[in-house]
Amino acid sequence: MLCWRGYSLYDCNSEFRFFWLNSKLAETGAGNPPSAYHKYRFTVVPIYDCTGMCLHTAHTGAVPYVKDGLLFYNKV
């Protein structure tokens, strides 16, 4: 997430943006199961550090969705 209701998160580090994303999904209920109010459910994917062991886990670990690759974020 880089922007929320006009508030820019461009200058924030990625760890804060992930925290903010989780907080806002919980506040808005967008992570709740679909309903008449929310047609789709949003979910946050697992986050791993960029180490050999973590990359292996991210690539081979089981998840409840179709995995098509890895996304890397610069922490700063």
Secondary structure, DSSP 8 states (H G I E B T S, - for coil): --EETTEE-TTS-HHHHHHHHHHHHHHHTTTS---SS-SS---------SSHHHHHHHHHS--SS-----------
